[in-house]
Amino acid sequence: MRVVIELDIPDGQEIPTVEDIKRLTDPNWISDWWHIDDVREQYDGDGDYSDLTDEQARKVLAWMKKCHDANVGYNWDYVASCTEDILEEIHPSFDPVLKNEV
């Protein structure tokens, strides 16, 4: 069967490959999707990150992808850890224990 798919892709976003699209529909593959809203909504009991900008949340996702360990996977603790890493980079005075600048 042949299917034609038309997508509107924002400027600057990568065009998915045919292989990527095949994997999305193939039952032999699984994928785990995370969004910038997931980064903002995650809460670890000490604070939340709802005030992150889109750019900051994208940096967290990029960092998650770069540092991903298949033995750990993607989970809420990993999102929190990566968010703290990025916030420490952006704001050197950020205290991950207090979840704010000191």
Residue pairs with C-beta under 8 A, 6 or more apart in sequence:
5 21
7 16
9 15
23 29
23 31
24 31
32 73
32 74
34 61
34 64
34 74
34 79
36 52
36 54
36 57
36 58
36 60
36 61
37 57
38 79
39 49
39 52
39 57
39 60
39 61
39 79
39 83
40 48
40 49
40 50
40 51
40 52
40 57
41 48
41 50
42 48
42 49
42 76
42 79
42 80
42 83
44 76
44 77
44 80
46 97
46 98
46 99
47 98
47 99
47 100
49 57
49 83
49 87
52 60
52 83
56 86
56 87
56 90
59 86
59 90
60 79
60 82
60 83
60 86
63 82
63 85
63 86
64 74
64 78
64 79
64 82
67 82
68 74
72 78
84 94
84 96
87 94
87 96
88 94
88 96
91 101
93 101
93 102
94 100
94 101
94 102
95 101
95 102
